[in-house]
Amino acid sequence: ISPGYCWPFQASRSQVVFRLPTQVRPTAITVQHPLKKSSALGDISSAPRDFTVSVSLCQALGGVDEEREEEVLLGTFSYDTEKEPTQTFPLQNELPRAFQFIRLVIQSNWGKPGYTCIYRVQVHGKITGMNAIGQARG
């Protein structure tokens, strides 16, 4: 990853919903951000700090009623800028079914007031709904 080439979120608290290419039973999430020594200015205060991961049961069932949307929290985590740039977090609450939408909520960053940068997010888990040659079942 290259410092500066990120997906910037306005402010230190933001969220995004990822639509996965197929149904996945999530088991972990990986967040990646460059190291301080990789940054030209030596500042990585825009890195995410505290974040949550959840799934929307309403979206999983094909609904779009946001007022009655029910979410299930899969975990609350902290990205540590003093550790490796790629950090994997096993989900704290595994569900016995698969989902196609995962919500990532950035609760805070490492001090940058104007924005938070997301470089790479990966969802790990077991793919469901695929046949033996890797095609989605309809």
Backbone as a chain_set.jsonl record, in Angstrom:
{"seq": "ISPGYCWPFQASRSQVVFRLPTQVRPTAITVQHPLKKSSALGDISSAPRDFTVSVSLCQALGGVDEEREEEVLLGTFSYDTEKEPTQTFPLQNELPRAFQFIRLVIQSNWGKPGYTCIYRVQVHGKITGMNAIGQARG", "coords": {"N": [[0.844, -1.186, 0.0], [0.398, 2.288, -0.606], [1.32, 5.234, 0.992], [-1.01, 7.867, 1.351], [-2.678, 7.12, -0.73], [-5.563, 6.45, -0.143], [-8.847, 5.607, 1.129], [-10.529, 8.214, 2.053], [-12.39, 9.168, 4.902], [-14.695, 11.547, 5.967], [-14.103, 13.343, 8.897], [-13.427, 11.955, 12.221], [-15.057, 9.914, 12.93], [-16.796, 7.551, 11.201], [-18.59, 5.519, 8.77], [-19.007, 2.542, 6.795], [-20.637, 0.358, 4.518], [-19.974, -2.764, 3.328], [-20.546, -4.6, 0.432], [-20.32, -7.854, -0.135], [-19.042, -10.137, -2.636], [-20.423, -12.533, -2.599], [-22.394, -14.686, -0.442], [-21.077, -14.884, 2.793], [-19.827, -16.494, 5.666], [-18.739, -14.738, 8.143], [-15.553, -14.672, 9.834], [-13.335, -13.248, 10.634], [-11.715, -10.006, 10.471], [-9.562, -7.955, 8.568], [-7.482, -5.146, 8.828], [-5.594, -2.699, 7.196], [-2.943, -0.363, 7.242], [-0.479, 2.078, 6.385], [2.847, 2.063, 7.867], [4.293, 4.36, 10.278], [6.92, 5.074, 9.559], [6.777, 4.786, 6.829], [5.36, 6.911, 5.947], [5.612, 10.066, 4.403], [5.607, 12.394, 5.946], [5.795, 11.342, 8.435], [3.523, 11.031, 9.908], [0.751, 9.37, 10.978], [-1.733, 9.82, 12.004], [-4.243, 9.747, 10.954], [-5.014, 7.167, 10.813], [-7.317, 4.475, 11.44], [-8.605, 3.92, 14.734], [-10.364, 2.909, 17.039], [-12.935, 0.614, 16.283], [-15.966, -0.901, 15.061], [-17.538, -3.941, 13.957], [-20.263, -5.153, 12.189], [-23.266, -6.925, 11.173], [-26.103, -6.55, 9.086], [-29.228, -7.685, 9.703], [-31.563, -7.121, 8.386], [-30.726, -6.32, 5.797], [-29.566, -8.705, 5.091], [-31.723, -10.317, 4.756], [-32.814, -9.258, 2.544], [-34.285, -6.975, 2.835], [-35.173, -3.448, 2.962], [-35.932, -1.629, 4.827], [-34.98, 0.795, 6.744], [-35.725, 1.84, 9.219], [-36.533, -0.274, 10.785], [-34.341, -1.791, 10.841], [-32.243, -4.333, 11.938], [-29.282, -4.86, 13.633], [-26.43, -6.95, 14.157], [-23.852, -7.058, 16.331], [-20.568, -7.92, 15.628], [-18.143, -7.544, 16.738], [-15.878, -5.436, 18.635], [-13.067, -3.472, 18.157], [-9.542, -2.492, 18.246], [-7.232, -0.795, 16.327], [-3.774, -0.838, 16.295], [-1.296, 1.431, 15.96], [1.343, 1.029, 16.55], [1.955, -1.548, 16.065], [2.191, -4.23, 13.619], [1.572, -3.298, 10.15], [-0.548, -4.631, 8.911], [-3.286, -5.938, 10.376], [-5.111, -8.517, 11.835], [-8.29, -9.322, 13.052], [-9.969, -11.577, 14.927], [-13.421, -12.286, 14.809], [-15.635, -11.523, 17.462], [-18.181, -12.381, 17.95], [-19.539, -14.913, 16.458], [-21.774, -15.883, 13.914], [-24.193, -18.382, 13.021], [-24.756, -18.342, 10.301], [-24.587, -17.089, 6.898], [-23.651, -13.925, 5.398], [-24.009, -11.057, 3.248], [-23.551, -8.406, 3.475], [-21.491, -6.265, 5.27], [-20.909, -4.147, 7.97], [-18.711, -1.583, 8.744], [-17.756, 0.438, 11.296], [-16.065, 3.246, 12.064], [-14.994, 4.34, 15.04], [-13.153, 6.077, 16.132], [-10.065, 7.838, 15.382], [-6.443, 8.127, 15.24], [-6.031, 10.751, 16.092], [-6.281, 12.676, 14.029], [-8.153, 15.413, 13.131], [-9.747, 16.072, 10.839], [-10.188, 13.927, 9.012], [-10.345, 10.339, 8.398], [-8.346, 7.701, 7.287], [-8.802, 4.885, 5.26], [-7.122, 2.152, 4.132], [-6.964, -0.62, 3.368], [-9.307, -3.19, 3.729], [-10.214, -6.38, 4.696], [-12.419, -9.113, 4.582], [-12.702, -12.115, 6.229], [-13.698, -15.511, 6.002], [-16.086, -18.198, 5.637], [-17.159, -19.127, 2.494], [-20.431, -19.432, 1.309], [-23.104, -20.987, -0.523], [-22.026, -21.67, -3.025], [-21.246, -23.671, -5.88], [-19.552, -26.739, -6.853], [-17.721, -25.885, -8.816], [-17.258, -23.276, -8.274], [-19.255, -21.42, -8.885], [-21.937, -19.244, -8.155], [-24.857, -20.432, -6.567], [-28.168, -20.306, -7.708]], "CA": [[0.0, 0.0, 0.0], [1.162, 3.528, -0.728], [0.792, 6.328, 1.814], [-1.719, 8.903, 0.624], [-3.669, 6.523, -1.621], [-6.501, 5.811, 0.769], [-10.248, 5.985, 1.047], [-10.688, 9.117, 3.199], [-13.712, 9.396, 5.47], [-14.749, 12.839, 6.623], [-14.12, 13.318, 10.364], [-12.783, 10.805, 12.853], [-16.073, 8.866, 13.094], [-17.446, 7.305, 9.914], [-18.979, 4.133, 8.574], [-19.185, 2.065, 5.43], [-21.203, -0.982, 4.397], [-19.373, -3.496, 2.226], [-21.327, -5.68, -0.171], [-19.401, -8.902, -0.553], [-19.481, -10.718, -3.904], [-21.297, -13.674, -2.346], [-22.684, -14.903, 0.979], [-19.905, -15.322, 3.555], [-19.965, -16.611, 7.117], [-17.513, -14.034, 8.548], [-14.825, -15.157, 11.01], [-12.308, -12.27, 11.027], [-11.559, -8.847, 9.594], [-8.192, -7.434, 8.529], [-7.353, -3.725, 8.506], [-4.204, -2.39, 6.854], [-2.589, 1.055, 7.167], [0.989, 2.168, 6.336], [3.6, 2.381, 9.077], [4.732, 5.748, 10.424], [8.159, 5.286, 8.812], [6.438, 4.817, 5.403], [4.719, 8.19, 5.656], [6.578, 11.138, 4.106], [5.605, 13.343, 7.059], [5.903, 10.617, 9.698], [2.265, 11.218, 10.634], [-0.314, 8.437, 10.6], [-2.837, 10.073, 12.934], [-5.517, 9.497, 10.274], [-5.296, 5.725, 10.876], [-8.425, 4.14, 12.345], [-8.209, 3.445, 16.066], [-11.409, 2.027, 17.55], [-13.958, 0.367, 15.278], [-16.857, -2.047, 15.263], [-17.96, -4.685, 12.774], [-21.584, -5.722, 12.41], [-24.029, -7.325, 9.998], [-27.488, -6.12, 9.119], [-30.148, -8.787, 9.439], [-32.532, -6.635, 7.409], [-30.11, -6.427, 4.478], [-29.32, -10.122, 4.814], [-32.987, -10.912, 4.333], [-33.251, -8.578, 1.335], [-35.129, -5.835, 3.17], [-34.582, -2.123, 2.845], [-36.581, -0.779, 5.81], [-33.921, 1.202, 7.663], [-36.262, 2.123, 10.542], [-36.637, -1.526, 11.542], [-33.127, -2.557, 10.565], [-31.64, -4.931, 13.123], [-27.875, -5.19, 13.423], [-25.788, -7.83, 15.124], [-22.453, -6.677, 16.511], [-19.64, -9.047, 15.548], [-16.966, -7.262, 17.552], [-15.324, -4.101, 18.835], [-11.629, -3.686, 18.026], [-8.647, -1.341, 18.198], [-6.059, -0.898, 15.456], [-2.632, -0.299, 17.027], [-0.305, 1.95, 15.011], [2.689, 0.6, 16.956], [2.121, -2.946, 15.654], [2.334, -4.457, 12.173], [0.595, -2.516, 9.376], [-1.691, -5.479, 8.608], [-3.744, -6.539, 11.63], [-6.312, -9.333, 11.683], [-9.074, -9.382, 14.285], [-11.019, -12.604, 14.922], [-14.692, -11.739, 15.257], [-15.958, -11.94, 18.818], [-19.512, -12.987, 17.936], [-19.773, -15.593, 15.189], [-23.154, -16.278, 13.681], [-24.249, -19.655, 12.298], [-25.244, -18.16, 8.938], [-23.76, -16.244, 6.038], [-24.137, -12.579, 5.102], [-23.37, -10.425, 2.1], [-23.29, -7.016, 3.837], [-20.746, -6.091, 6.524], [-20.781, -2.722, 8.307], [-17.524, -1.175, 9.491], [-17.959, 1.763, 11.879], [-14.861, 3.799, 12.681], [-15.399, 5.124, 16.211], [-12.15, 7.129, 16.367], [-8.773, 7.628, 14.739], [-5.304, 8.406, 16.118], [-5.876, 12.172, 16.401], [-6.497, 13.574, 12.895], [-9.517, 15.913, 13.289], [-10.512, 16.259, 9.61], [-10.511, 12.727, 8.245], [-9.77, 9.039, 8.734], [-7.983, 7.001, 6.055], [-8.887, 3.43, 5.191], [-6.317, 1.676, 3.003], [-7.413, -1.938, 2.942], [-10.11, -3.964, 4.668], [-10.511, -7.705, 4.169], [-13.325, -9.93, 5.383], [-12.347, -13.53, 6.154], [-14.787, -16.377, 6.411], [-16.412, -19.34, 4.795], [-18.101, -18.802, 1.436], [-21.543, -20.372, 1.192], [-23.895, -20.761, -1.721], [-21.245, -21.891, -4.236], [-21.207, -25.076, -6.272], [-18.217, -27.335, -6.87], [-16.804, -25.186, -9.7], [-17.112, -21.901, -7.836], [-20.323, -20.541, -9.35], [-22.997, -19.041, -7.17], [-26.115, -21.151, -6.809], [-29.266, -19.359, -7.826]], "C": [[0.882, 1.238, 0.0], [0.536, 4.618, 0.126], [0.153, 7.409, 0.945], [-2.787, 8.377, -0.315], [-4.668, 5.716, -0.791], [-7.923, 6.201, 0.419], [-10.499, 6.884, 2.253], [-12.15, 9.266, 3.61], [-13.679, 10.735, 6.179], [-14.906, 12.646, 8.125], [-13.477, 12.048, 10.912], [-13.763, 9.658, 13.08], [-16.843, 8.736, 11.782], [-17.844, 5.845, 9.82], [-19.111, 3.829, 7.094], [-19.797, 0.67, 5.499], [-20.598, -1.606, 3.151], [-20.364, -4.546, 1.733], [-20.342, -6.687, -0.726], [-19.926, -9.552, -1.834], [-20.403, -11.925, -3.76], [-21.554, -13.774, -0.843], [-21.448, -15.478, 1.669], [-20.287, -15.43, 5.021], [-18.685, -15.999, 7.696], [-16.9, -14.599, 9.829], [-13.79, -14.153, 11.514], [-12.332, -11.108, 10.05], [-10.122, -8.361, 9.695], [-8.241, -5.974, 8.111], [-5.876, -3.455, 8.26], [-4.042, -0.884, 6.697], [-1.065, 1.134, 7.138], [1.601, 2.476, 7.707], [4.005, 3.854, 9.092], [5.975, 6.021, 9.59], [7.923, 5.303, 7.301], [5.855, 6.152, 4.982], [5.769, 9.274, 5.455], [6.693, 12.128, 5.258], [5.766, 12.664, 8.413], [4.653, 10.714, 10.547], [1.233, 10.225, 10.119], [-1.51, 8.583, 11.55], [-4.205, 9.891, 12.277], [-5.885, 8.018, 10.277], [-6.487, 5.459, 11.791], [-7.889, 3.64, 13.679], [-9.24, 2.433, 16.57], [-12.489, 1.867, 16.482], [-14.793, -0.843, 15.658], [-17.174, -2.675, 13.906], [-19.304, -5.306, 13.104], [-22.177, -6.172, 11.082], [-25.455, -6.842, 10.193], [-28.378, -7.298, 8.774], [-31.181, -8.382, 8.404], [-31.968, -6.766, 5.997], [-29.862, -7.878, 4.107], [-30.578, -10.805, 4.311], [-33.564, -10.227, 3.102], [-34.137, -7.377, 1.593], [-34.4, -4.511, 3.035], [-35.188, -1.141, 3.85], [-35.575, -0.395, 6.889], [-34.448, 1.474, 9.078], [-36.315, 0.869, 11.405], [-35.397, -2.392, 11.352], [-32.508, -3.048, 11.873], [-30.206, -5.32, 12.798], [-27.391, -6.113, 14.522], [-24.315, -7.448, 15.156], [-21.581, -7.923, 16.492], [-18.357, -8.793, 16.324], [-16.61, -5.796, 17.591], [-13.814, -4.265, 18.926], [-10.865, -2.373, 18.068], [-7.463, -1.663, 17.313], [-4.92, -0.186, 16.166], [-1.553, 0.129, 16.041], [1.126, 1.558, 15.366], [2.965, -0.851, 16.562], [2.305, -3.026, 14.148], [1.279, -3.666, 11.4], [-0.662, -3.303, 9.008], [-2.085, -6.213, 9.886], [-5.069, -7.255, 11.405], [-6.978, -9.515, 13.04], [-10.126, -10.483, 14.16], [-12.309, -12.0, 15.464], [-15.073, -12.344, 16.595], [-17.299, -12.654, 18.897], [-19.738, -13.61, 16.566], [-21.235, -16.008, 15.101], [-23.18, -17.543, 12.835], [-24.793, -19.525, 10.877], [-24.367, -17.175, 8.192], [-24.455, -14.914, 5.751], [-23.402, -12.041, 3.882], [-23.029, -8.966, 2.387], [-22.62, -6.954, 5.202], [-20.597, -4.589, 6.761], [-19.536, -2.52, 9.171], [-17.772, 0.244, 9.978], [-16.66, 2.181, 12.562], [-15.32, 4.713, 13.809], [-14.441, 6.292, 16.468], [-10.909, 6.817, 15.529], [-7.673, 8.018, 15.724], [-5.015, 9.897, 16.261], [-6.101, 13.143, 15.262], [-7.94, 14.085, 12.954], [-10.352, 15.924, 12.006], [-10.938, 15.01, 8.879], [-9.829, 11.499, 8.823], [-9.514, 8.318, 7.417], [-8.107, 5.492, 6.22], [-8.101, 3.004, 3.95], [-6.794, 0.331, 2.491], [-8.164, -2.6, 4.089], [-10.413, -5.288, 3.986], [-11.433, -8.423, 5.143], [-12.933, -11.384, 5.149], [-13.549, -14.354, 6.599], [-14.984, -17.509, 5.437], [-17.47, -18.91, 3.785], [-19.186, -19.877, 1.412], [-22.281, -20.064, -0.103], [-23.124, -20.906, -3.015], [-21.294, -23.371, -4.584], [-19.76, -25.538, -6.407], [-17.233, -26.602, -7.793], [-16.737, -23.692, -9.424], [-18.149, -20.926, -8.352], [-21.398, -20.43, -8.278], [-24.236, -19.833, -7.563], [-27.25, -20.157, -6.809], [-30.516, -19.823, -7.337]], "O": [[1.985, 1.227, 0.547], [-0.655, 4.898, -0.004], [0.716, 7.812, -0.073], [-3.712, 9.109, -0.666], [-4.625, 4.487, -0.744], [-8.164, 7.016, -0.471], [-10.666, 6.383, 3.365], [-13.029, 9.465, 2.771], [-12.735, 11.028, 6.913], [-15.752, 11.869, 8.57], [-13.041, 11.181, 10.155], [-13.344, 8.543, 13.39], [-17.463, 9.692, 11.315], [-17.485, 5.033, 10.673], [-19.298, 4.717, 6.262], [-19.516, -0.1, 6.417], [-20.694, -1.051, 2.056], [-20.945, -5.287, 2.525], [-19.615, -6.4, -1.677], [-21.129, -9.52, -2.091], [-21.092, -12.293, -4.711], [-20.979, -13.013, -0.065], [-20.848, -16.44, 1.188], [-20.982, -14.567, 5.557], [-17.652, -16.667, 7.738], [-17.605, -14.954, 10.773], [-13.405, -14.194, 12.682], [-12.888, -11.203, 8.956], [-9.534, -8.354, 10.777], [-8.943, -5.606, 7.169], [-5.014, -3.915, 9.009], [-4.886, -0.214, 6.102], [-0.407, 0.334, 7.802], [0.959, 3.064, 8.578], [4.051, 4.508, 8.05], [6.084, 7.082, 8.976], [8.778, 5.784, 6.557], [5.854, 6.49, 3.799], [6.706, 9.39, 6.244], [7.778, 12.649, 5.514], [5.862, 13.343, 9.435], [4.701, 10.508, 11.76], [0.884, 10.249, 8.938], [-2.201, 7.612, 11.859], [-5.222, 9.882, 12.97], [-6.956, 7.649, 9.796], [-6.655, 6.138, 12.804], [-6.835, 3.006, 13.734], [-8.998, 1.227, 16.526], [-12.908, 2.84, 15.855], [-14.386, -1.686, 16.458], [-17.089, -2.029, 12.862], [-19.475, -5.912, 14.162], [-21.664, -5.848, 10.011], [-25.947, -6.74, 11.317], [-28.291, -7.848, 7.676], [-31.629, -9.219, 7.621], [-32.648, -7.263, 5.1], [-29.94, -8.242, 2.934], [-30.51, -11.757, 3.534], [-34.663, -10.56, 2.658], [-34.69, -6.812, 0.649], [-33.17, -4.461, 2.999], [-34.973, 0.065, 3.729], [-35.34, -1.154, 7.829], [-33.694, 1.349, 10.042], [-36.159, 0.946, 12.624], [-35.407, -3.582, 11.665], [-32.281, -2.266, 12.796], [-29.944, -6.017, 11.818], [-27.869, -6.07, 15.655], [-23.621, -7.507, 14.14], [-21.819, -8.868, 17.244], [-17.57, -9.713, 16.547], [-16.981, -5.019, 16.712], [-13.327, -5.103, 19.686], [-11.441, -1.293, 17.946], [-6.774, -2.664, 17.51], [-5.081, 0.956, 16.597], [-0.961, -0.71, 15.363], [2.031, 1.743, 14.553], [4.09, -1.329, 16.71], [2.543, -2.016, 13.485], [0.204, -3.389, 11.933], [-1.725, -2.714, 8.813], [-1.311, -7.011, 10.415], [-6.018, -6.688, 10.862], [-6.325, -9.82, 14.038], [-11.07, -10.35, 13.381], [-12.29, -11.284, 16.465], [-14.861, -13.533, 16.833], [-17.529, -13.445, 19.811], [-20.089, -12.911, 15.615], [-21.844, -16.427, 16.086], [-22.286, -17.758, 12.016], [-25.248, -20.516, 10.306], [-23.513, -16.511, 8.779], [-25.677, -14.797, 5.847], [-22.318, -12.508, 3.532], [-22.29, -8.348, 1.621], [-23.12, -7.52, 6.174], [-20.206, -3.849, 5.858], [-19.342, -3.192, 10.183], [-17.975, 1.152, 9.173], [-16.215, 1.545, 13.518], [-15.957, 5.737, 13.566], [-14.846, 7.349, 16.952], [-10.727, 5.702, 15.04], [-7.941, 8.218, 16.908], [-3.875, 10.278, 16.523], [-6.113, 14.35, 15.5], [-8.87, 13.286, 12.84], [-11.573, 15.793, 12.085], [-11.957, 15.023, 8.188], [-8.887, 11.588, 9.61], [-10.366, 8.322, 6.529], [-7.596, 4.904, 7.174], [-8.394, 3.455, 2.843], [-7.006, 0.168, 1.29], [-7.734, -2.58, 5.242], [-10.826, -5.312, 2.827], [-11.257, -8.354, 6.359], [-12.842, -11.832, 4.006], [-14.317, -13.937, 7.466], [-14.172, -17.748, 4.543], [-18.529, -18.402, 4.15], [-18.898, -21.072, 1.484], [-22.096, -19.003, -0.699], [-23.52, -20.324, -4.024], [-21.373, -24.223, -3.7], [-18.841, -24.781, -6.097], [-16.024, -26.686, -7.576], [-16.222, -22.927, -10.24], [-17.946, -19.715, -8.266], [-21.719, -21.399, -7.59], [-24.611, -19.894, -8.734], [-27.278, -19.251, -5.976], [-31.509, -19.097, -7.391]]}, "num_chains": 1, "name": "protein.A"}
